[in-house]
């Protein structure tokens, strides 16, 4: 998931080439298309991260829903958005799963993309986690806090501080990836970390003193995720994008009807133990295609996305001013503006 976002996008050939090396070394790719790939299927590359909210794509791969839709999807895993963004800019992937604020950052930084699908919203699955020495956000002034700058963790922390009369200037940032933030908390190098599932559950299982002092549930939708598509690709390959979106529907249906097995597929794909993730899954809301038909051009576009842009601008991770109507395309889910 990011779920994480660089503050700048690699736009020059040199930066993209350098990032390509990172992709080759740190990104773990599903080297084969979806199971039982159809030789006549359209092909597309998808960027993804180990976040529960993106898990239904693994269900689609495992259960053959991509094949059923007539699309050959190669899923590439990235540990952070810096690598995924470079892959997107270099046309190594054509669709990417990103946080809502990341989609806005893409636009601000020169990537021409559209939001075509609302994937999930995090409630308890993104949190500010404390070792017990701090029990309230209002007491975080002067505290060393591990989090990834420019990411959903940055967004959640900035919002929490603002709501409690503080700002990012009042704390001591310790920048690192979400998985590293949880490790830093476990190692005692920081008393507070901002991270997301599965790292929250893993940290709390390792140390019973760890408790969340703030979660994304405080502002439902602030931490949400979407599927974005490169608009140049979209112009000539709308049918392929439609097939990808179509595969999301049965994946959510399967998750709802066979939840235990679906969670097992997702847990294995992201490298976690399913038994330890039940609470984590409960902290995520998935949006099916019927939900999207109402939400993407409705509440999400009119309320959630504007809120994300406003808060992101206030805490300095977004510039603001993006025409939100122009970047959301609900046509693939049967919605309309």
C-alpha positions as CSV (number, residue, x, y, z in Angstrom):
1,X,0.0,0.0,0.0
2,X,0.9,3.4,0.0
3,X,1.0,3.5,0.4
4,X,4.2,5.7,0.5
5,X,5.0,8.6,-1.7
6,X,8.2,10.5,-2.7
7,X,8.2,14.2,-2.5
8,X,9.4,14.4,-6.1
9,X,8.9,12.3,-9.1
10,X,11.9,11.1,-11.2
11,X,11.2,12.9,-14.5
12,X,14.6,12.9,-16.2
13,X,16.0,10.0,-18.0
14,X,18.9,9.8,-15.6
15,X,16.7,9.7,-12.5
16,X,14.4,7.2,-14.1
17,X,17.3,5.0,-15.0
18,X,18.7,5.1,-11.5
19,X,15.3,4.3,-10.1
20,X,15.1,1.4,-12.5
21,X,18.0,-0.2,-10.7
22,X,16.2,0.2,-7.5
23,X,13.1,-1.5,-9.1
24,X,15.2,-4.4,-10.2
25,X,16.8,-4.9,-6.8
26,X,14.0,-4.0,-4.4
27,X,10.8,-4.7,-6.3
28,X,9.6,-8.3,-6.2
29,X,7.6,-9.0,-9.4
30,X,5.0,-11.6,-10.2
31,X,7.0,-12.7,-13.2
32,X,4.2,-14.6,-14.8
33,X,0.7,-13.2,-15.8
34,X,-2.4,-14.2,-13.9
35,X,-2.9,-17.9,-13.4
36,X,-3.7,-19.8,-16.5
37,X,-3.1,-16.7,-18.6
38,X,-5.2,-16.4,-21.8
39,X,-2.9,-16.1,-24.8
40,X,-5.5,-13.8,-26.5
41,X,-6.0,-11.6,-23.4
42,X,-5.0,-8.0,-23.3
43,X,-1.9,-7.4,-21.2
44,X,-1.2,-4.8,-18.6
45,X,1.3,-4.1,-15.8
46,X,0.0,-3.3,-12.3
47,X,2.0,-1.7,-9.5
48,X,1.1,-2.8,-6.0
49,X,2.4,-2.7,-2.4
50,X,2.0,-5.1,0.6
51,X,-1.2,-3.4,1.9
52,X,-4.3,-5.3,2.9
53,X,-6.5,-2.8,0.9
54,X,-5.0,-4.0,-2.3
55,X,-5.4,-7.7,-1.4
56,X,-8.4,-8.4,-3.6
57,X,-6.2,-8.2,-6.6
58,X,-4.4,-11.3,-5.3
59,X,-7.7,-13.0,-5.0
60,X,-8.4,-12.1,-8.6
61,X,-5.1,-13.6,-9.6
62,X,-5.5,-16.8,-7.5
63,X,-9.2,-17.4,-8.5
64,X,-8.8,-16.7,-12.2
65,X,-10.9,-13.6,-12.3
66,X,-8.4,-11.7,-14.5
67,X,-8.5,-14.6,-17.0
68,X,-12.3,-14.7,-16.8
69,X,-12.3,-11.0,-17.7
70,X,-10.0,-11.6,-20.6
71,X,-7.0,-9.6,-19.3
72,X,-3.4,-10.7,-18.6
73,X,-2.2,-8.8,-15.6
74,X,1.4,-8.8,-14.4
75,X,1.5,-7.6,-10.8
76,X,4.7,-6.1,-9.6
77,X,5.3,-5.6,-5.9
78,X,7.1,-2.5,-4.6
79,X,8.1,-1.7,-1.0
80,X,7.6,2.0,-1.5
81,X,6.2,4.5,-4.0
82,X,9.5,5.9,-4.9
83,X,10.2,2.8,-6.9
84,X,6.6,2.4,-8.1
85,X,6.4,6.0,-9.3
86,X,9.6,5.6,-11.3
87,X,8.2,2.4,-12.9
88,X,4.9,4.3,-13.7
89,X,6.8,7.3,-15.2
90,X,8.9,4.9,-17.3
91,X,5.8,3.0,-18.6
92,X,6.9,-0.3,-16.9
93,X,3.4,-0.4,-15.3
94,X,0.2,1.2,-16.7
95,X,-2.0,1.1,-13.6
96,X,-1.1,1.6,-10.0
97,X,-2.7,1.2,-6.6
98,X,-2.1,4.3,-4.5
99,X,-3.5,6.3,-1.7
100,X,-5.9,9.1,-2.6
101,X,-3.4,11.8,-1.7
102,X,-0.7,10.0,-3.7
103,X,-3.0,10.3,-6.8
104,X,-3.1,14.0,-6.2
105,X,0.6,14.2,-5.8
106,X,1.0,12.4,-9.1
107,X,-1.1,15.1,-10.8
108,X,0.8,17.9,-9.1
109,X,4.2,16.4,-10.1
110,X,3.4,16.0,-13.7
111,X,2.0,12.5,-14.1
112,X,-1.2,12.5,-16.2
113,X,-3.5,10.0,-14.5
114,X,-7.1,9.3,-13.8
115,X,-8.7,7.7,-10.8
116,X,-11.0,4.9,-12.2
117,X,-11.7,2.7,-9.1
118,X,-12.1,3.3,-5.3
119,X,-10.5,0.3,-3.6
120,X,-10.7,0.7,0.2
121,X,-10.8,3.0,3.2
122,X,-8.7,2.4,6.3
123,X,-10.3,2.8,9.7
124,X,-8.2,1.0,12.3
125,X,-5.5,-0.2,9.9
126,X,-3.5,3.0,9.9
127,X,-2.4,4.2,13.3
128,X,0.0,6.2,15.5
129,X,1.5,3.5,17.7
130,X,3.1,4.2,21.1
131,X,5.3,2.1,23.3
132,X,3.2,3.2,26.3
133,X,5.3,6.2,27.3
134,X,2.9,8.5,25.5
135,X,-0.8,8.0,25.7
136,X,-2.3,11.0,24.0
137,X,-1.6,12.9,20.7
138,X,-1.6,16.2,22.7
139,X,1.5,15.0,24.5
140,X,3.6,14.3,21.4
141,X,5.4,17.6,21.4
142,X,9.2,17.0,21.4
143,X,8.7,13.3,20.8
144,X,10.8,11.3,18.2
145,X,8.3,9.8,15.8
146,X,9.2,7.3,13.0
147,X,7.1,7.7,9.8
148,X,7.5,8.0,6.1
149,X,7.5,11.6,4.9
150,X,5.0,12.3,2.1
151,X,3.1,9.2,2.8
152,X,-0.3,8.2,4.3
153,X,1.5,8.0,7.6
154,X,2.6,11.7,7.2
155,X,-1.0,12.6,6.3
156,X,-2.5,10.8,9.4
157,X,0.1,12.2,11.7
158,X,-0.2,15.8,10.4
159,X,-4.0,15.7,10.7
160,X,-3.8,14.2,14.3
161,X,-1.4,16.8,15.4
162,X,-3.4,19.6,13.9
163,X,-6.6,18.4,15.6
164,X,-4.7,18.6,18.9
165,X,-3.2,22.0,18.5
166,X,0.2,20.9,17.3
167,X,2.1,20.6,14.0
168,X,4.9,18.6,12.5
169,X,7.3,21.3,13.7
170,X,6.5,20.3,17.3
171,X,7.8,16.8,16.9
172,X,11.1,15.2,15.9
173,X,10.6,13.3,12.7
174,X,12.6,10.1,12.1
175,X,12.0,9.4,8.4
176,X,11.8,5.7,7.3
177,X,9.5,3.2,5.6
178,X,6.4,1.9,7.4
179,X,8.0,-1.5,8.0
180,X,11.1,0.1,9.4
181,X,9.1,2.4,11.6
182,X,7.5,-0.6,13.3
183,X,10.9,-2.2,13.7
184,X,12.3,1.0,15.2
185,X,9.5,1.0,17.7
186,X,10.2,-2.6,18.6
187,X,13.9,-1.9,18.9
188,X,13.3,1.0,21.3
189,X,15.0,3.6,19.1
190,X,11.7,5.6,19.0
191,X,8.8,5.7,21.4
192,X,6.2,6.4,18.7
193,X,5.8,5.2,15.1
194,X,3.2,5.7,12.4
195,X,2.5,2.7,10.3
196,X,-0.2,0.5,8.9
197,X,-1.2,-3.2,8.7
198,X,0.2,-5.8,8.8
199,X,3.0,-4.0,10.6
200,X,0.7,-2.8,13.4
201,X,-0.5,-6.3,14.3
202,X,3.0,-7.7,14.0
203,X,4.4,-5.1,16.4
204,X,1.6,-5.5,18.9
205,X,2.0,-9.3,18.8
206,X,5.7,-8.9,19.6
207,X,5.1,-6.4,22.5
208,X,1.8,-6.2,24.4
209,X,2.6,-2.7,25.6
210,X,2.2,-1.2,22.2
211,X,-1.1,0.6,21.8
212,X,-2.5,2.9,19.1
213,X,-3.1,6.4,20.3
214,X,-4.8,7.6,17.1
215,X,-6.3,5.8,14.1
216,X,-7.6,6.6,10.6
217,X,-11.1,6.1,12.0
218,X,-11.0,9.6,13.4
219,X,-11.6,10.9,9.8
220,X,-13.2,8.1,7.7
221,X,-11.9,8.3,4.1
222,X,-8.8,10.4,4.9
223,X,-6.8,7.2,4.4
224,X,-8.3,5.7,1.2
225,X,-6.9,4.0,-1.8
226,X,-7.7,4.1,-5.5
227,X,-6.6,2.6,-8.9
228,X,-5.0,5.2,-11.2
229,X,-4.3,4.8,-14.9
230,X,-1.9,6.6,-17.2
231,X,-4.1,8.7,-19.4
232,X,-1.9,8.2,-22.5
233,X,-2.4,4.4,-22.1
234,X,-6.1,4.9,-21.3
235,X,-6.8,6.7,-24.6
236,X,-6.0,3.6,-26.7
237,X,-6.6,0.8,-24.1
238,X,-9.9,1.6,-22.4
239,X,-11.1,-1.9,-23.0
240,X,-8.2,-3.4,-21.2
241,X,-8.7,-1.0,-18.2
242,X,-12.4,-2.0,-18.2
243,X,-11.4,-5.7,-17.9
244,X,-9.1,-5.0,-15.0
245,X,-11.9,-3.1,-13.2
246,X,-14.3,-5.9,-14.0
247,X,-12.1,-8.4,-12.2
248,X,-12.3,-6.4,-9.0
249,X,-16.0,-7.1,-8.7
250,X,-15.9,-10.9,-8.3
251,X,-12.9,-10.6,-6.0
252,X,-14.9,-8.5,-3.6
253,X,-17.9,-10.8,-3.9
254,X,-15.6,-13.8,-3.1
255,X,-14.1,-11.9,-0.1
256,X,-17.6,-11.3,1.2
257,X,-18.8,-14.8,0.7
258,X,-15.7,-16.8,1.5
259,X,-13.9,-14.3,3.8
260,X,-11.7,-16.8,5.6
261,X,-10.2,-18.3,2.4
262,X,-9.9,-14.8,0.8
263,X,-8.0,-13.5,3.8
264,X,-5.7,-16.5,3.6
265,X,-4.9,-15.7,0.0
266,X,-4.2,-12.1,0.8
267,X,-2.1,-12.9,3.9
268,X,0.1,-15.3,2.0
269,X,0.6,-12.8,-0.8
270,X,1.8,-10.0,1.5
271,X,3.9,-12.4,3.6
272,X,1.9,-12.4,6.8
273,X,0.2,-14.9,9.0
274,X,-3.6,-14.9,8.5
275,X,-4.4,-15.7,12.1
276,X,-2.6,-12.5,13.3
277,X,-4.4,-10.3,10.8
278,X,-8.1,-10.8,11.6
279,X,-8.3,-7.6,13.6
280,X,-6.3,-5.9,10.8
281,X,-8.8,-7.0,8.1
282,X,-11.6,-5.7,10.3
283,X,-10.0,-2.3,10.1
284,X,-10.4,-2.0,6.3
285,X,-13.5,-1.4,4.3
286,X,-13.5,-2.6,0.7
287,X,-15.6,-1.0,-2.1
288,X,-17.2,-3.3,-4.7
289,X,-18.3,-2.2,-8.1
290,X,-21.9,-1.4,-6.9
291,X,-20.4,0.7,-4.1
292,X,-18.2,2.4,-6.7
293,X,-21.1,3.3,-9.0
294,X,-22.4,5.4,-6.1
295,X,-19.3,6.5,-4.2
296,X,-16.7,7.3,-6.9
297,X,-18.7,10.1,-8.5
298,X,-20.7,10.8,-5.3
299,X,-19.5,11.0,-1.7
300,X,-15.8,10.2,-2.6
301,X,-15.6,13.0,-5.2
302,X,-17.7,15.6,-3.4
303,X,-16.5,15.1,0.2
304,X,-13.7,12.6,0.7
305,X,-11.2,13.7,-2.0
306,X,-11.7,17.5,-1.3
307,X,-11.0,16.8,2.4
308,X,-7.9,14.9,1.5
309,X,-6.7,17.8,-0.7
310,X,-7.5,20.4,2.0
311,X,-5.8,18.5,4.8
312,X,-2.8,17.6,2.6
313,X,-2.4,21.2,1.7
314,X,-2.6,22.4,5.3
315,X,0.2,20.1,6.4
316,X,2.4,20.7,3.4
317,X,2.4,17.4,1.5
318,X,0.1,18.7,-1.3
319,X,0.0,22.0,-3.1
320,X,-3.7,22.1,-3.6
321,X,-5.8,23.5,-6.4
322,X,-6.2,20.4,-8.5
323,X,-9.5,20.2,-10.4
324,X,-10.9,17.1,-8.8
325,X,-13.7,16.6,-11.3
326,X,-11.2,16.3,-14.1
327,X,-9.2,13.5,-12.5
328,X,-12.0,11.1,-11.5
329,X,-13.4,8.9,-14.3
330,X,-16.4,6.9,-13.0
331,X,-17.3,5.5,-16.4
332,X,-15.6,2.1,-15.8
333,X,-17.8,1.4,-12.7
334,X,-21.0,2.6,-14.3
335,X,-21.0,5.9,-12.5
336,X,-21.5,9.4,-14.0
337,X,-20.6,12.9,-13.1
